[in-house]
């Protein structure tokens, strides 16, 4: 005698689409980045890099 296998009914897949509208430029003026110091914000502070001939150094990025 063969066993009867119970099958679950077929459920067809659903495809949905969600439309999202974005507003452009909402945060265009809210951020202010100054690469330099407080006295001269448009000119960044730079320092010379001295290697001293060593190949095993840590780098600060």
PyMOL Python script that loads the backbone (N, CA, C, O; Angstrom):
from pymol import cmd

cmd.read_pdbstr("""\
ATOM      1  N   UNK A   1       0.826  -1.176   0.000  1.00  0.00           N
ATOM      2  CA  UNK A   1       0.000   0.000   0.000  1.00  0.00           C
ATOM      3  C   UNK A   1       0.876   1.248   0.000  1.00  0.00           C
ATOM      4  O   UNK A   1       1.831   1.344   0.771  1.00  0.00           O
ATOM      5  N   UNK A   2       0.546   2.199  -0.866  1.00  0.00           N
ATOM      6  CA  UNK A   2       1.288   3.448  -0.925  1.00  0.00           C
ATOM      7  C   UNK A   2       0.718   4.437   0.079  1.00  0.00           C
ATOM      8  O   UNK A   2      -0.486   4.493   0.325  1.00  0.00           O
ATOM      9  N   UNK A   3       1.646   5.228   0.657  1.00  0.00           N
ATOM     10  CA  UNK A   3       1.197   6.260   1.592  1.00  0.00           C
ATOM     11  C   UNK A   3       0.695   7.467   0.806  1.00  0.00           C
ATOM     12  O   UNK A   3       1.272   7.838  -0.216  1.00  0.00           O
ATOM     13  N   UNK A   4      -0.334   8.046   1.270  1.00  0.00           N
ATOM     14  CA  UNK A   4      -0.858   9.275   0.679  1.00  0.00           C
ATOM     15  C   UNK A   4      -0.043  10.451   1.219  1.00  0.00           C
ATOM     16  O   UNK A   4       0.053  10.638   2.432  1.00  0.00           O
ATOM     17  N   UNK A   5       0.544  11.242   0.318  1.00  0.00           N
ATOM     18  CA  UNK A   5       1.297  12.416   0.750  1.00  0.00           C
ATOM     19  C   UNK A   5       0.365  13.617   0.785  1.00  0.00           C
ATOM     20  O   UNK A   5      -0.390  13.875  -0.152  1.00  0.00           O
ATOM     21  N   UNK A   6       0.443  14.340   1.894  1.00  0.00           N
ATOM     22  CA  UNK A   6      -0.367  15.550   2.000  1.00  0.00           C
ATOM     23  C   UNK A   6       0.399  16.690   1.345  1.00  0.00           C
ATOM     24  O   UNK A   6       1.571  16.909   1.651  1.00  0.00           O
ATOM     25  N   UNK A   7      -0.239  17.396   0.472  1.00  0.00           N
ATOM     26  CA  UNK A   7       0.385  18.519  -0.213  1.00  0.00           C
ATOM     27  C   UNK A   7      -0.282  19.811   0.232  1.00  0.00           C
ATOM     28  O   UNK A   7      -1.491  19.879   0.454  1.00  0.00           O
ATOM     29  N   UNK A   8       0.549  20.819   0.352  1.00  0.00           N
ATOM     30  CA  UNK A   8      -0.017  22.130   0.666  1.00  0.00           C
ATOM     31  C   UNK A   8      -0.490  22.769  -0.629  1.00  0.00           C
ATOM     32  O   UNK A   8       0.105  22.541  -1.683  1.00  0.00           O
ATOM     33  N   UNK A   9      -1.531  23.551  -0.568  1.00  0.00           N
ATOM     34  CA  UNK A   9      -2.035  24.174  -1.795  1.00  0.00           C
ATOM     35  C   UNK A   9      -1.025  25.190  -2.340  1.00  0.00           C
ATOM     36  O   UNK A   9      -0.292  25.817  -1.575  1.00  0.00           O
ATOM     37  N   UNK A  10      -0.993  25.345  -3.654  1.00  0.00           N
ATOM     38  CA  UNK A  10      -0.064  26.258  -4.311  1.00  0.00           C
ATOM     39  C   UNK A  10      -0.504  27.695  -4.065  1.00  0.00           C
ATOM     40  O   UNK A  10      -1.662  28.055  -4.277  1.00  0.00           O
ATOM     41  N   UNK A  11       0.437  28.496  -3.617  1.00  0.00           N
ATOM     42  CA  UNK A  11       0.176  29.922  -3.423  1.00  0.00           C
ATOM     43  C   UNK A  11       1.037  30.671  -4.429  1.00  0.00           C
ATOM     44  O   UNK A  11       2.265  30.598  -4.390  1.00  0.00           O
ATOM     45  N   UNK A  12       0.377  31.392  -5.332  1.00  0.00           N
ATOM     46  CA  UNK A  12       1.121  32.091  -6.366  1.00  0.00           C
ATOM     47  C   UNK A  12       1.906  33.260  -5.753  1.00  0.00           C
ATOM     48  O   UNK A  12       1.451  33.884  -4.794  1.00  0.00           O
ATOM     49  N   UNK A  13       3.085  33.551  -6.312  1.00  0.00           N
ATOM     50  CA  UNK A  13       3.893  34.649  -5.773  1.00  0.00           C
ATOM     51  C   UNK A  13       3.258  36.003  -6.074  1.00  0.00           C
ATOM     52  O   UNK A  13       2.584  36.179  -7.089  1.00  0.00           O
ATOM     53  N   UNK A  14       3.483  36.946  -5.178  1.00  0.00           N
ATOM     54  CA  UNK A  14       2.961  38.297  -5.355  1.00  0.00           C
ATOM     55  C   UNK A  14       4.112  39.236  -5.677  1.00  0.00           C
ATOM     56  O   UNK A  14       5.170  39.188  -5.050  1.00  0.00           O
ATOM     57  N   UNK A  15       3.889  40.078  -6.653  1.00  0.00           N
ATOM     58  CA  UNK A  15       4.871  41.097  -7.012  1.00  0.00           C
ATOM     59  C   UNK A  15       4.240  42.443  -6.715  1.00  0.00           C
ATOM     60  O   UNK A  15       3.167  42.767  -7.224  1.00  0.00           O
ATOM     61  N   UNK A  16       4.926  43.232  -5.874  1.00  0.00           N
ATOM     62  CA  UNK A  16       4.414  44.552  -5.536  1.00  0.00           C
ATOM     63  C   UNK A  16       5.468  45.601  -5.865  1.00  0.00           C
ATOM     64  O   UNK A  16       6.664  45.311  -5.884  1.00  0.00           O
ATOM     65  N   UNK A  17       5.021  46.796  -6.119  1.00  0.00           N
ATOM     66  CA  UNK A  17       5.922  47.917  -6.387  1.00  0.00           C
ATOM     67  C   UNK A  17       5.548  49.065  -5.464  1.00  0.00           C
ATOM     68  O   UNK A  17       4.370  49.359  -5.261  1.00  0.00           O
ATOM     69  N   UNK A  18       6.559  49.702  -4.911  1.00  0.00           N
ATOM     70  CA  UNK A  18       6.348  50.847  -4.042  1.00  0.00           C
ATOM     71  C   UNK A  18       6.981  52.067  -4.698  1.00  0.00           C
ATOM     72  O   UNK A  18       8.168  52.058  -5.024  1.00  0.00           O
ATOM     73  N   UNK A  19       6.197  53.102  -4.887  1.00  0.00           N
ATOM     74  CA  UNK A  19       6.691  54.331  -5.498  1.00  0.00           C
ATOM     75  C   UNK A  19       7.056  55.294  -4.377  1.00  0.00           C
ATOM     76  O   UNK A  19       6.228  55.621  -3.527  1.00  0.00           O
ATOM     77  N   UNK A  20       8.315  55.747  -4.390  1.00  0.00           N
ATOM     78  CA  UNK A  20       8.792  56.681  -3.375  1.00  0.00           C
ATOM     79  C   UNK A  20       9.227  57.951  -4.087  1.00  0.00           C
ATOM     80  O   UNK A  20      10.072  57.911  -4.981  1.00  0.00           O
ATOM     81  N   UNK A  21       8.653  59.070  -3.692  1.00  0.00           N
ATOM     82  CA  UNK A  21       9.042  60.348  -4.266  1.00  0.00           C
ATOM     83  C   UNK A  21       9.993  61.034  -3.308  1.00  0.00           C
ATOM     84  O   UNK A  21       9.715  61.143  -2.114  1.00  0.00           O
ATOM     85  N   UNK A  22      11.120  61.499  -3.835  1.00  0.00           N
ATOM     86  CA  UNK A  22      12.121  62.170  -3.021  1.00  0.00           C
ATOM     87  C   UNK A  22      12.187  63.641  -3.394  1.00  0.00           C
ATOM     88  O   UNK A  22      12.032  64.020  -4.554  1.00  0.00           O
ATOM     89  N   UNK A  23      12.420  64.450  -2.381  1.00  0.00           N
ATOM     90  CA  UNK A  23      12.626  65.869  -2.625  1.00  0.00           C
ATOM     91  C   UNK A  23      14.117  66.113  -2.713  1.00  0.00           C
ATOM     92  O   UNK A  23      14.863  65.753  -1.802  1.00  0.00           O
ATOM     93  N   UNK A  24      14.550  66.710  -3.782  1.00  0.00           N
ATOM     94  CA  UNK A  24      15.972  66.972  -3.956  1.00  0.00           C
ATOM     95  C   UNK A  24      16.303  68.361  -3.427  1.00  0.00           C
ATOM     96  O   UNK A  24      15.518  69.300  -3.561  1.00  0.00           O
ATOM     97  N   UNK A  25      17.476  68.468  -2.828  1.00  0.00           N
ATOM     98  CA  UNK A  25      17.943  69.756  -2.350  1.00  0.00           C
ATOM     99  C   UNK A  25      17.416  70.149  -0.993  1.00  0.00           C
ATOM    100  O   UNK A  25      17.585  71.298  -0.584  1.00  0.00           O
ATOM    101  N   UNK A  26      16.782  69.237  -0.279  1.00  0.00           N
ATOM    102  CA  UNK A  26      16.221  69.596   1.020  1.00  0.00           C
ATOM    103  C   UNK A  26      17.318  69.874   2.044  1.00  0.00           C
ATOM    104  O   UNK A  26      17.118  70.673   2.958  1.00  0.00           O
ATOM    105  N   UNK A  27      18.477  69.223   1.902  1.00  0.00           N
ATOM    106  CA  UNK A  27      19.570  69.430   2.851  1.00  0.00           C
ATOM    107  C   UNK A  27      20.768  70.097   2.178  1.00  0.00           C
ATOM    108  O   UNK A  27      21.905  69.913   2.613  1.00  0.00           O
ATOM    109  N   UNK A  28      20.523  70.864   1.127  1.00  0.00           N
ATOM    110  CA  UNK A  28      21.629  71.449   0.380  1.00  0.00           C
ATOM    111  C   UNK A  28      22.402  72.479   1.189  1.00  0.00           C
ATOM    112  O   UNK A  28      23.616  72.593   1.022  1.00  0.00           O
ATOM    113  N   UNK A  29      21.750  73.221   2.044  1.00  0.00           N
ATOM    114  CA  UNK A  29      22.448  74.261   2.790  1.00  0.00           C
ATOM    115  C   UNK A  29      22.585  73.974   4.260  1.00  0.00           C
ATOM    116  O   UNK A  29      22.969  74.865   5.017  1.00  0.00           O
ATOM    117  N   UNK A  30      22.287  72.767   4.701  1.00  0.00           N
ATOM    118  CA  UNK A  30      22.301  72.493   6.134  1.00  0.00           C
ATOM    119  C   UNK A  30      23.663  72.064   6.653  1.00  0.00           C
ATOM    120  O   UNK A  30      23.881  72.086   7.864  1.00  0.00           O
ATOM    121  N   UNK A  31      24.587  71.672   5.782  1.00  0.00           N
ATOM    122  CA  UNK A  31      25.904  71.227   6.235  1.00  0.00           C
ATOM    123  C   UNK A  31      26.952  72.267   5.863  1.00  0.00           C
ATOM    124  O   UNK A  31      26.892  72.882   4.798  1.00  0.00           O
ATOM    125  N   UNK A  32      27.901  72.449   6.752  1.00  0.00           N
ATOM    126  CA  UNK A  32      28.987  73.389   6.496  1.00  0.00           C
ATOM    127  C   UNK A  32      30.301  72.696   6.822  1.00  0.00           C
ATOM    128  O   UNK A  32      30.533  72.312   7.968  1.00  0.00           O
ATOM    129  N   UNK A  33      31.165  72.532   5.820  1.00  0.00           N
ATOM    130  CA  UNK A  33      32.441  71.850   6.007  1.00  0.00           C
ATOM    131  C   UNK A  33      33.557  72.863   5.811  1.00  0.00           C
ATOM    132  O   UNK A  33      33.641  73.523   4.776  1.00  0.00           O
ATOM    133  N   UNK A  34      34.413  72.977   6.818  1.00  0.00           N
ATOM    134  CA  UNK A  34      35.564  73.870   6.741  1.00  0.00           C
ATOM    135  C   UNK A  34      36.828  73.038   6.861  1.00  0.00           C
ATOM    136  O   UNK A  34      37.091  72.495   7.934  1.00  0.00           O
ATOM    137  N   UNK A  35      37.629  72.913   5.794  1.00  0.00           N
ATOM    138  CA  UNK A  35      38.824  72.084   5.866  1.00  0.00           C
ATOM    139  C   UNK A  35      39.947  72.722   6.672  1.00  0.00           C
ATOM    140  O   UNK A  35      40.866  72.025   7.101  1.00  0.00           O
ATOM    141  N   UNK A  36      39.892  74.017   6.885  1.00  0.00           N
ATOM    142  CA  UNK A  36      40.961  74.709   7.597  1.00  0.00           C
ATOM    143  C   UNK A  36      40.604  74.975   9.047  1.00  0.00           C
ATOM    144  O   UNK A  36      39.701  74.355   9.610  1.00  0.00           O
ATOM    145  N   UNK A  37      41.321  75.895   9.627  1.00  0.00           N
ATOM    146  CA  UNK A  37      41.083  76.262  11.013  1.00  0.00           C
ATOM    147  C   UNK A  37      40.009  77.327  11.126  1.00  0.00           C
ATOM    148  O   UNK A  37      39.361  77.674  10.138  1.00  0.00           O
ATOM    149  N   UNK A  38      39.819  77.848  12.342  1.00  0.00           N
ATOM    150  CA  UNK A  38      38.789  78.856  12.563  1.00  0.00           C
ATOM    151  C   UNK A  38      39.213  80.223  12.046  1.00  0.00           C
ATOM    152  O   UNK A  38      38.362  81.026  11.666  1.00  0.00           O
ATOM    153  N   UNK A  39      40.523  80.505  12.024  1.00  0.00           N
ATOM    154  CA  UNK A  39      40.975  81.812  11.554  1.00  0.00           C
ATOM    155  C   UNK A  39      40.935  81.920  10.029  1.00  0.00           C
ATOM    156  O   UNK A  39      40.636  82.990   9.498  1.00  0.00           O
ATOM    157  N   UNK A  40      41.232  80.831   9.316  1.00  0.00           N
ATOM    158  CA  UNK A  40      41.212  80.822   7.855  1.00  0.00           C
ATOM    159  C   UNK A  40      40.558  79.521   7.393  1.00  0.00           C
ATOM    160  O   UNK A  40      41.263  78.548   7.126  1.00  0.00           O
ATOM    161  N   UNK A  41      39.228  79.480   7.291  1.00  0.00           N
ATOM    162  CA  UNK A  41      38.538  78.212   7.005  1.00  0.00           C
ATOM    163  C   UNK A  41      38.750  77.666   5.602  1.00  0.00           C
ATOM    164  O   UNK A  41      38.511  76.481   5.373  1.00  0.00           O
ATOM    165  N   UNK A  42      39.190  78.488   4.654  1.00  0.00           N
ATOM    166  CA  UNK A  42      39.346  77.980   3.292  1.00  0.00           C
ATOM    167  C   UNK A  42      40.732  77.412   3.021  1.00  0.00           C
ATOM    168  O   UNK A  42      40.951  76.823   1.963  1.00  0.00           O
ATOM    169  N   UNK A  43      41.667  77.572   3.939  1.00  0.00           N
ATOM    170  CA  UNK A  43      43.025  77.070   3.748  1.00  0.00           C
ATOM    171  C   UNK A  43      43.338  76.037   4.826  1.00  0.00           C
ATOM    172  O   UNK A  43      43.455  76.397   5.997  1.00  0.00           O
ATOM    173  N   UNK A  44      43.477  74.755   4.459  1.00  0.00           N
ATOM    174  CA  UNK A  44      43.729  73.724   5.473  1.00  0.00           C
ATOM    175  C   UNK A  44      45.134  73.822   6.054  1.00  0.00           C
ATOM    176  O   UNK A  44      46.065  74.282   5.392  1.00  0.00           O
ATOM    177  N   UNK A  45      45.269  73.387   7.285  1.00  0.00           N
ATOM    178  CA  UNK A  45      46.561  73.369   7.960  1.00  0.00           C
ATOM    179  C   UNK A  45      47.330  72.137   7.484  1.00  0.00           C
ATOM    180  O   UNK A  45      46.811  71.022   7.528  1.00  0.00           O
ATOM    181  N   UNK A  46      48.554  72.341   7.033  1.00  0.00           N
ATOM    182  CA  UNK A  46      49.377  71.230   6.563  1.00  0.00           C
ATOM    183  C   UNK A  46      50.676  71.193   7.348  1.00  0.00           C
ATOM    184  O   UNK A  46      51.185  72.224   7.788  1.00  0.00           O
ATOM    185  N   UNK A  47      51.195  70.007   7.513  1.00  0.00           N
ATOM    186  CA  UNK A  47      52.469  69.818   8.195  1.00  0.00           C
ATOM    187  C   UNK A  47      53.381  68.997   7.300  1.00  0.00           C
ATOM    188  O   UNK A  47      52.913  68.146   6.543  1.00  0.00           O
ATOM    189  N   UNK A  48      54.694  69.252   7.383  1.00  0.00           N
ATOM    190  CA  UNK A  48      55.653  68.468   6.619  1.00  0.00           C
ATOM    191  C   UNK A  48      55.786  67.080   7.231  1.00  0.00           C
ATOM    192  O   UNK A  48      55.656  66.901   8.442  1.00  0.00           O
ATOM    193  N   UNK A  49      56.045  66.109   6.374  1.00  0.00           N
ATOM    194  CA  UNK A  49      56.179  64.732   6.823  1.00  0.00           C
ATOM    195  C   UNK A  49      57.644  64.345   6.749  1.00  0.00           C
ATOM    196  O   UNK A  49      58.262  64.410   5.686  1.00  0.00           O
ATOM    197  N   UNK A  50      58.196  63.942   7.886  1.00  0.00           N
ATOM    198  CA  UNK A  50      59.588  63.534   7.960  1.00  0.00           C
ATOM    199  C   UNK A  50      59.641  62.025   8.115  1.00  0.00           C
ATOM    200  O   UNK A  50      59.090  61.479   9.071  1.00  0.00           O
ATOM    201  N   UNK A  51      60.304  61.343   7.177  1.00  0.00           N
ATOM    202  CA  UNK A  51      60.347  59.883   7.147  1.00  0.00           C
ATOM    203  C   UNK A  51      61.451  59.329   8.034  1.00  0.00           C
ATOM    204  O   UNK A  51      61.260  58.283   8.654  1.00  0.00           O
ATOM    205  N   UNK A  52      62.582  59.983   8.114  1.00  0.00           N
ATOM    206  CA  UNK A  52      63.753  59.553   8.878  1.00  0.00           C
ATOM    207  C   UNK A  52      64.272  58.196   8.418  1.00  0.00           C
ATOM    208  O   UNK A  52      64.981  57.536   9.178  1.00  0.00           O
ATOM    209  N   UNK A  53      63.950  57.757   7.214  1.00  0.00           N
ATOM    210  CA  UNK A  53      64.482  56.523   6.661  1.00  0.00           C
ATOM    211  C   UNK A  53      63.879  55.251   7.215  1.00  0.00           C
ATOM    212  O   UNK A  53      64.360  54.168   6.881  1.00  0.00           O
ATOM    213  N   UNK A  54      62.873  55.322   8.024  1.00  0.00           N
ATOM    214  CA  UNK A  54      62.272  54.131   8.619  1.00  0.00           C
ATOM    215  C   UNK A  54      61.165  53.591   7.713  1.00  0.00           C
ATOM    216  O   UNK A  54      60.359  54.359   7.188  1.00  0.00           O
ATOM    217  N   UNK A  55      61.128  52.276   7.534  1.00  0.00           N
ATOM    218  CA  UNK A  55      60.101  51.646   6.713  1.00  0.00           C
ATOM    219  C   UNK A  55      58.947  51.117   7.555  1.00  0.00           C
ATOM    220  O   UNK A  55      57.899  50.789   6.999  1.00  0.00           O
ATOM    221  N   UNK A  56      59.096  51.023   8.857  1.00  0.00           N
ATOM    222  CA  UNK A  56      58.074  50.458   9.740  1.00  0.00           C
ATOM    223  C   UNK A  56      57.488  51.562  10.607  1.00  0.00           C
ATOM    224  O   UNK A  56      57.863  51.706  11.770  1.00  0.00           O
ATOM    225  N   UNK A  57      56.587  52.327  10.057  1.00  0.00           N
ATOM    226  CA  UNK A  57      55.963  53.409  10.807  1.00  0.00           C
ATOM    227  C   UNK A  57      54.454  53.294  10.705  1.00  0.00           C
ATOM    228  O   UNK A  57      53.924  52.701   9.765  1.00  0.00           O
ATOM    229  N   UNK A  58      53.783  53.858  11.663  1.00  0.00           N
ATOM    230  CA  UNK A  58      52.328  53.939  11.641  1.00  0.00           C
ATOM    231  C   UNK A  58      51.934  55.242  10.953  1.00  0.00           C
ATOM    232  O   UNK A  58      52.617  56.258  11.088  1.00  0.00           O
ATOM    233  N   UNK A  59      50.855  55.204  10.235  1.00  0.00           N
ATOM    234  CA  UNK A  59      50.383  56.385   9.536  1.00  0.00           C
ATOM    235  C   UNK A  59      49.058  56.820  10.137  1.00  0.00           C
ATOM    236  O   UNK A  59      48.168  55.994  10.337  1.00  0.00           O
ATOM    237  N   UNK A  60      48.921  58.087  10.422  1.00  0.00           N
ATOM    238  CA  UNK A  60      47.665  58.651  10.903  1.00  0.00           C
ATOM    239  C   UNK A  60      46.911  59.205   9.713  1.00  0.00           C
ATOM    240  O   UNK A  60      47.393  60.085   9.000  1.00  0.00           O
ATOM    241  N   UNK A  61      45.715  58.669   9.513  1.00  0.00           N
ATOM    242  CA  UNK A  61      44.903  59.123   8.387  1.00  0.00           C
ATOM    243  C   UNK A  61      43.677  59.804   8.931  1.00  0.00           C
ATOM    244  O   UNK A  61      42.838  60.273   8.160  1.00  0.00           O
TER     245      UNK A  61
END
""", "prot")
cmd.dss("prot")
cmd.show_as("cartoon", "prot")
cmd.util.cbc("prot")
cmd.orient("prot")
